[in-house]
Amino acid sequence: MDKSPLISFIIPVYNVPTDMLCNCLDSILRLSLKRDEREIIVIDDGSKFSPLDALRDYLDDIIFLRQKNGGLGCARNRGILNATGRYLQFIDADDALISNQYEHCIDLVRFNEPDMVMFDFSRNESSQKIYTDQKLVTGRYLLRHQNIKATACGYLFKATILANLRFTPGIYHEDEEFTPLLILRAGTVLQTDAEAYFYRVRSNSITKNPDLRSTVKRLNDFKQIIYRLYQFSAGIPGSDRMALLRRVHQMTMDYIYKVIVETRNRDYLDRQLEELRKKGLFPLPDKDYTAKYSWFRRLSNTAIGLSFLMRALPLMKRER
């Protein structure tokens, strides 16, 4: 009989206020999981001040690891290395689980044993949503027929489907590369619209840094992820390749959008489009993925359309 914990919760921490971290831990401890059914791994990724003193009351319930700062991907990889649970759940230290909704995800795991459970997020710390579930599908089907949430925190998944998959260290947008490859490995996925995860929006997030150097690095990291996924898709079977290519094409659209709204520089945009063209990723292929993709493809494939996007998209973003 397998005596491993049912779920390992992996929580990277880097300069997060300790009250938020404690709130995150409390949300896990409120779950119905018995102590031997859960494993909580906190990885302090070289915070300026260690949160350990604030965690004295939690030490019997957590595994605390500290390492030299290496970024979110490195911290999560360290958590994977130390996890012994049958299922893994990533949680950002400033977020929390919405306990009554997450209980449903646990029930789905107990009674169905899928490779993956996908759930919804909320901007509120509590939710009384009446949720519905969809039928089991393969990860390949999911990628082929719908858009996905890139954040790795939106999935509770079996540790065994990881194999050698890890986060690429030292980059922004590491979830964009990790998540589609993880989903592609899932033989059974259960989707629920239970709002099981509280996502906190913080103004000082590294992804919101307006510094030009940070902006260029974020854009370049995102572009390199697209290239790696595109290259990976060339070496996998046809059905898997078509599923992953949908994600690649959607990300290419997102990349063009990001270049426009974050740089507002037509010369820079033209250079990026020419590079995408040489890689075989532009013009965007004529696919009916979504209505947004279809109209964006048509506009971005003409000089007049690009000029319109350069004027309209930054204004639309400001008004949101």
C-alpha positions in Angstrom: 0.0 0.0 0.0 1.4 3.4 -1.0 2.0 5.5 2.1 3.1 8.6 0.2 1.2 11.8 1.0 -1.7 12.4 -1.3 -0.6 16.0 -2.2 2.7 17.9 -2.0 2.2 21.6 -1.9 5.2 23.5 -3.2 5.5 27.1 -2.1 8.5 29.3 -3.4 9.1 32.4 -1.2 11.1 35.5 -2.2 10.8 38.7 -0.1 7.0 38.0 0.4 5.4 39.7 3.5 5.3 37.0 6.2 1.6 37.7 6.9 0.8 36.6 3.3 2.9 33.5 3.6 1.2 32.6 6.8 -2.2 33.1 5.2 -1.1 30.8 2.4 -0.1 28.1 4.9 -3.3 28.5 6.9 -5.4 28.0 3.7 -3.7 24.6 3.2 -4.0 23.6 6.9 -7.7 24.3 6.8 -8.2 21.5 4.3 -9.6 18.2 5.3 -6.3 16.4 4.5 -4.8 14.6 7.4 -1.2 15.3 8.3 0.1 12.1 6.6 -2.0 13.0 3.4 -0.3 16.4 2.9 3.3 17.6 2.5 4.0 21.3 2.5 7.4 22.4 1.1 8.4 26.0 1.6 11.5 27.0 -0.5 13.0 30.3 0.6 14.7 31.5 -2.6 17.3 33.7 -0.9 15.0 36.3 0.6 16.8 39.3 2.1 15.3 38.4 5.5 14.5 34.8 6.2 10.8 34.2 7.0 11.8 31.3 9.3 11.2 33.2 12.6 7.6 34.0 11.5 7.0 30.3 10.8 7.8 28.9 14.3 4.2 27.8 14.8 4.2 26.0 11.4 7.4 24.0 11.7 5.7 20.7 12.6 3.6 21.0 9.4 6.1 22.1 6.8 9.5 21.3 5.3 11.5 24.5 5.1 14.3 24.8 2.6 16.5 27.8 2.0 18.7 28.3 -1.1 20.7 31.0 -2.9 18.4 33.2 -5.1 17.9 31.5 -8.4 14.4 32.6 -9.4 11.0 31.1 -9.3 11.8 28.2 -11.7 14.8 27.1 -9.6 12.7 27.2 -6.4 10.0 25.1 -7.9 12.5 22.6 -9.3 13.9 22.3 -5.8 10.4 21.6 -4.5 9.8 19.0 -7.2 13.1 17.3 -6.2 12.1 17.1 -2.5 8.4 16.2 -3.0 7.1 12.7 -2.2 3.4 13.3 -2.8 1.4 11.4 -5.4 0.1 14.8 -6.6 1.8 18.2 -6.8 0.3 21.6 -6.3 2.3 24.9 -6.8 1.2 27.9 -4.8 2.8 31.3 -4.9 3.5 32.5 -1.3 1.4 35.6 -1.7 -1.6 33.7 -2.9 -3.8 31.1 -1.1 -6.2 28.2 -1.7 -9.9 28.9 -1.3 -10.4 25.9 1.0 -14.1 25.1 0.5 -13.7 25.1 -3.3 -10.3 23.3 -3.3 -11.9 20.5 -1.3 -13.8 19.7 -4.5 -10.5 19.3 -6.4 -9.4 16.9 -3.7 -12.6 14.9 -4.1 -12.0 14.7 -7.8 -8.5 13.3 -7.1 -9.8 10.7 -4.6 -12.6 9.4 -6.6 -11.3 9.7 -10.2 -7.5 9.6 -9.9 -7.0 11.7 -13.0 -3.5 12.7 -14.2 -4.6 16.4 -13.7 -7.3 18.5 -12.3 -7.8 22.0 -13.7 -9.6 24.6 -11.7 -10.5 28.4 -11.8 -9.0 31.4 -10.0 -10.6 34.1 -8.1 -9.6 37.7 -7.1 -11.5 37.2 -3.8 -10.3 35.2 -0.9 -13.6 33.4 -0.5 -16.0 31.9 -2.9 -19.4 30.2 -2.7 -19.6 29.4 -6.4 -21.7 26.4 -7.4 -19.3 24.6 -9.6 -19.7 22.2 -12.5 -17.3 19.6 -13.9 -16.5 18.6 -17.5 -15.9 15.1 -18.7 -12.5 13.5 -18.7 -10.4 14.4 -21.7 -6.7 13.9 -22.7 -4.2 16.7 -22.4 -3.7 16.5 -26.1 -7.4 17.1 -26.7 -7.4 20.0 -24.3 -4.5 21.8 -26.0 -6.0 21.1 -29.5 -9.4 22.5 -28.7 -9.2 25.3 -26.2 -6.9 28.0 -24.8 -5.3 27.2 -21.5 -4.2 29.1 -18.4 -0.4 29.2 -18.5 0.1 29.6 -14.8 1.4 26.3 -13.3 -0.6 27.1 -10.1 -3.9 26.3 -11.9 -3.3 22.6 -11.9 -3.2 19.7 -9.4 -1.3 16.9 -11.2 0.2 13.5 -10.7 3.9 13.6 -10.0 4.5 10.7 -12.3 3.6 12.6 -15.4 6.5 15.0 -14.9 9.3 12.5 -15.7 12.2 14.8 -16.6 10.2 18.0 -17.2 11.4 20.9 -15.2 11.2 24.7 -15.3 13.9 26.5 -17.3 15.8 28.6 -14.7 16.6 32.3 -15.0 13.8 33.4 -17.3 10.5 35.3 -17.1 7.3 33.5 -18.2 8.7 30.1 -17.2 5.1 28.8 -16.8 4.4 29.5 -20.5 7.0 26.8 -21.4 6.3 24.3 -18.6 2.5 24.2 -18.6 1.7 23.1 -22.2 4.4 20.4 -22.0 2.9 19.2 -18.7 -0.6 19.1 -20.1 0.5 17.3 -23.2 1.8 14.5 -20.9 -1.6 14.1 -19.1 -3.6 11.1 -20.2 -6.7 12.2 -18.3 -7.6 15.8 -17.4 -10.7 16.8 -15.3 -11.8 20.4 -15.6 -13.9 22.1 -13.0 -14.9 25.7 -12.7 -14.6 25.6 -8.9 -12.8 28.8 -7.9 -10.1 27.0 -5.9 -7.2 29.5 -6.0 -7.0 33.1 -4.7 -4.7 35.1 -7.0 -3.4 38.3 -5.4 -2.5 41.1 -7.8 0.6 43.0 -6.5 1.7 46.2 -8.0 5.4 45.4 -7.4 5.3 42.1 -9.3 8.5 41.5 -11.3 6.3 41.0 -14.4 4.9 44.6 -14.0 8.4 46.3 -13.9 8.2 49.0 -16.5 12.0 49.4 -16.8 13.1 49.1 -20.4 15.8 46.5 -19.8 13.2 44.3 -17.9 10.7 44.8 -20.7 13.1 43.7 -23.4 14.2 40.7 -21.3 10.6 39.6 -20.7 9.8 39.9 -24.4 12.9 38.0 -25.4 12.4 35.2 -22.9 8.8 34.9 -24.1 10.0 34.7 -27.7 12.7 32.1 -27.0 10.0 30.0 -25.3 7.9 30.1 -28.4 10.9 29.0 -30.5 11.7 26.1 -28.1 8.1 24.9 -28.1 8.0 25.2 -31.9 11.2 23.2 -32.2 10.0 20.6 -29.8 6.7 20.2 -31.7 8.7 19.1 -34.8 9.9 16.0 -33.1 6.7 14.6 -31.7 3.8 12.5 -33.2 1.3 14.3 -35.5 -1.6 14.5 -33.1 0.6 15.9 -30.3 2.3 18.2 -32.7 -1.0 19.8 -33.9 -2.1 20.2 -30.3 1.2 22.0 -29.3 1.2 24.1 -32.5 -2.1 25.6 -31.5 -0.4 26.8 -28.3 2.6 28.1 -30.3 0.4 30.1 -32.7 -1.6 31.6 -29.8 1.6 32.5 -28.0 3.0 34.1 -31.2 -0.1 36.2 -31.4 0.3 37.1 -27.7 4.0 38.0 -28.3 3.1 40.4 -31.1 0.5 42.0 -28.9 3.0 42.4 -26.1 5.6 44.0 -28.4 3.0 46.5 -29.5 1.6 47.5 -26.1 4.9 47.3 -24.1 7.2 49.1 -26.5 5.0 51.1 -28.9 7.9 51.1 -31.2 7.1 50.2 -34.9 10.8 49.7 -35.8 11.2 47.2 -33.0 8.0 45.5 -34.0 9.1 45.2 -37.6 12.4 43.6 -36.6 10.6 41.1 -34.4 8.1 40.2 -37.2 10.9 39.7 -39.7 12.6 37.3 -37.2 9.4 35.4 -36.7 9.0 35.2 -40.5 12.4 33.6 -40.8 11.4 31.0 -38.2 8.2 30.2 -40.1 5.9 31.7 -37.4 4.7 34.8 -39.3 2.4 35.5 -40.9 0.1 33.8 -38.4 -1.4 30.7 -40.0 -5.1 30.8 -41.1 -6.7 28.8 -38.3 -10.1 29.3 -36.6 -8.8 28.9 -33.0 -10.8 31.8 -31.6 -12.5 34.9 -32.9 -9.8 37.0 -31.4 -7.1 35.0 -33.1 -8.9 35.3 -36.5 -9.2 39.1 -36.4 -5.7 39.6 -35.0 -4.3 37.4 -37.7 -6.0 39.3 -40.5 -4.9 42.7 -39.1 -1.3 41.8 -38.4 -0.8 40.3 -41.8 -1.2 43.7 -43.6 0.8 47.0 -43.2 -2.5 48.9 -42.8 -3.7 46.5 -40.2 -0.4 46.7 -38.2 -0.7 50.5 -38.2 -4.2 50.2 -36.8 -3.0 47.8 -34.1 -0.1 50.1 -33.2 -2.6 52.9 -32.6 -5.5 51.0 -31.1 -4.0 48.4 -28.8 -2.1 50.7 -26.4 -5.3 52.8 -26.0 -7.4 49.7 -25.3 -4.9 48.6 -22.7 -5.1 52.0 -20.9 -8.9 51.9 -20.8 -9.0 48.4 -19.2 
